[in-house]
Amino acid sequence: MKIAIRMDDITPDMDWGKFSRFKALLDAHHITPLIGVVPRNKDEKLSLNPARDDFWDYVKSLRDRGWVIAMHGYKHRYTTKDPGLFPIGGKSEFAGLSFEKQDEMIRKAKRILRTNGIETDIFMAPSHSFDKNTLVALKKNGFNRITDGFGTEPYRAYDFVFYPIAVKRSDSLKDTRDGIVTFVYHTNTMEDKDFDKLKDLLASGKVVSYSEFFRREATERGTAGIARQYALAKAKYMAVQLRKLKG
C-alpha cells in the first residue's frame, strides 16, 4: 500500500515552526503533499502565530513546486453538529445548512482563492463533514474532487472523484496490496513523537507524492459501498468518543 500525505489547516497564522519542520522532512524525501488552505480563517484554535504577509505568494510557490492545493472550507468555523455523509466528526462548517447558505459560503471562499491566484477543484471539508447540499453547491461552483472517504483507490460517487483517507494507519502500513491511501496531518498539534513517526514513515519508502492519486483510475462506488463506508465512519467516530470518555 502506498501512502499519500494530506496537511490540513493551512492558514496565514498557523504554527509556522511546525509547518516548516514538517516541510523539511518532506523535502528531504522529495515528497509533495496535498494541503488544505482555509480561505478566510476565523477559527481561533488555528490562529497561533502572527499572520504571514506573503502567505498567498508562498502558497503559490508551493503549488509551482508540485504541492496540490485544496480549498479547506471557508472560515473553518463550525456552525452545526451535523456529521453529514461521512460521519467521522461530530461537527460541521457546512452540513445541516441550507443549499443557499452553503452556495454563498463556497462561492465566497473560491473567490478569495481566485483573487489570490489560486485555482483548484479539490474540496477538503473541515471535520470531514459535508452533506448533499454541500455537494450540489460544490458542483455548481466548479469543484469535482473531494479528499475524503475510505478506500484504497480513488472512487466515483455523487458525481465526484473521492481520494480516500486511511481508516487505521497501522493497518494501511501492513497492507501489501497495490493501492493508495491518505494519511491526514495537522501540523499545529504535532509533538516530537509525531515527527519521529513521520520520519520513520518517510524512511519506509511507502510514501508517494499526492499527485500519484491522479494517475490512478477511479472506480465506481454504488449505494451499497456508500452505505458500508457510512457505517464504518460512524463506528470509527464512536470508538474515538469512547476512548475519550475512558481518558
N, C-alpha and C positions, 0 to 999 in steps of 0.2 A: 504494500500500500504506500502510495506517495502522499506526502503532506504538503499542503499549501498554507501560507501564513496570511491571516487577516488581523489587522490592527484597528481597533475601534477608538472612538472618542478623540479624533484629531481636531484640535481647536487652537486658535492663536494663543490661548492662555493655559495650555496643558503643562504638565511637568516636562519641560524640555530636556532636563538632565537625563531622565529615564528614557525618553524617546531617543535621544542621541546614543545612549548606551545600547539600546535595542538595535538601532540602525547600524551601529558599528559592527555588531555581530552578524547581521545580515550581509553587510558589505563584504566582510571577510570571506563569506562563502558564496558571494555573487548571486544572492537571492533577492528577488524583488517581490514585495507583498502586495496585497490589496489593503488600502487604507480608507477608513470611513471618515469623511470630512463633514463636520457639523457646520452648516451654512451660517447660522447665527446663534452661537452658544449662549443659552440663558440658564444652564444647569450649573448651579454654584459648586456642586461636587467636582465638576470638571475644570473649574477655574482655580488653578494652583500657582501659576506664575504670571508676571506682567505679560500682557498681550504682545506678541511679536509683531512689529510694524511691517515686516516684509513677509508676513505669513503667506499670502497668496502667491507671491513670486517664488517663495520656497516650495510650495506645493506644486507649482508648475515645473520647477526644476526637477522634482522627484518624478513627476509624470514623464518628463522628457528622458529620464534615465530608465524608464520601463515600469515604474510603480503604477499600479492600477488604482484609479480613483472611484470611490462610490459615494453617493450622497447619503449621509448618515442622519436621516430625519430632517428636521427643520431647526428647532431650537433645543432639541434634546430635553425638553421639559415635559414630564409625564402629566397627562391630563385625565386618564381613566385607569381603572384596574381590570380592563378587559384584556384577557390573554390572547385573543384573536385566533387565527387559523393555525398557528404554530405555538402552542401554549407552554413554552418553557420559561416564561416570565409571568409575573403577576401584575404587570402594569404596562401602560402604553402611552405613547405620544399621539397615536392615530386611532387605533381600534376602538370602536364604540362611538366615534364621532360621525356626523352626517357626511354624506358624499360631498356636499357643497363646501363644508369646512375643510375637509381633507384636501379637496382640489385646490382650495385657496392656499393652504399651507405648502403643499408640494409645488405649486406654481411659483410662490414667492421664494421658496428655497432654491429651486432651479434657477430662478432669475439672479439670485445672489451669486451662485457659482458661475453662471454665464457672464455676468458683469465683470467678474474677476478672472475671466479667461479659461474657465474650466467647463468642459463638456463631458457629460457621462450619461449612460443609460442604465447604470447599475445602482440599485437601491439597497441600503442597509438600514433595517428598521431598529430604532432604539429598543432594547429589551426583546428583540426578535419578534415584536408584536405588530401584526397588521391584519386587517380583515378584508372582506370583499370590496367594501367601499375604497379602501386604500388601493387595491389592485386596479379598480376602474379608474381612479384618479391618476395613478402612476401611468397607466397605458395612455390616457388622454394627454399626459404631459411628456410623452416620448420615452418612457422607461420600458425596457424589455427584459431586463435581467435582475435577479434578486440573489443576494448572498444569504442563504438560509436553507432550512430543511435538513433532513437526514438522508444519507445515502453514500455511495462510493463512486458515483459518476454524476456529471450534470444530468438534469432531467427536466422535462417539459411538463408544466401543469398550469392551469388557469391562463393559458396563452403567454406564459413567461418561461424563461430558462432559469432554473434554480441551480446554484452552486453550493452543495451541501457542506454542513459542518459536522464535526465528529460527535457521536453520541457519547463515547468514552475514549479518552486519549490512549489509555493503556491498551485497549482492545485494538485500536487502529494501528498502533505500533507493532502489535503481534500479527496483524493480518497480512498474509502473504499474497493476497490476490492482486491482480493488476488493476488497481483502482486509484482514486484520488479523493482526498477529503481535506477539509479546512480545520486548522487549529485557530481558535479565537484568542486574541491577547488584548489586554487593557494595560498599557504601559504605566498609566498613572498609579496603579495599585500594585505593581510588581515589586517583589522583595528580592534580596540577594539570592535566595534559594530558587526563585523563579527564573532568574537569569542563568543560574547554574544549570537548571533543567533545559533551558533553551540552548545553551552551549552544547550539551550532550546531544540534544535532538539534531542540531545542525551538523555535529560531527558524525552522526549516524549515516549520513548520505541519503536519507529518506526525503529530505525537504527539497521541493522544486519551487520555482517562481510561480506566482499565481497565474500568470498567462498560460501555463501548461493546461489549465482548465479549458481554455478557448480552442485548443487543438483536439479536444475530445468531442465525439458525437453525443448529443443529448438524447436520452431515452425518454419514451412517453411514460407518464405515470398516471394511471387511471384512478377511479373513485376508490377502489379497494386499497390501493397503495397509499393514497392520501389519508384514508381512514386509519391505516396502520401507523402512519407517521404521526398523526394527531394523538393516538393513544400512547405511543412511545414518548412523545414530547411531554404529555401530561404526566406520565409515570415518572419521568426524569425530574420534572418540577416538584412533584410530591415528595420524591426521595430527598431532594435538596432541602425542602422545608422541614422534613423530619429530622435530618441531620442538624439543622439549625436549632430545633427545639431541644435536641439532646445535648446541645452545647459542644 
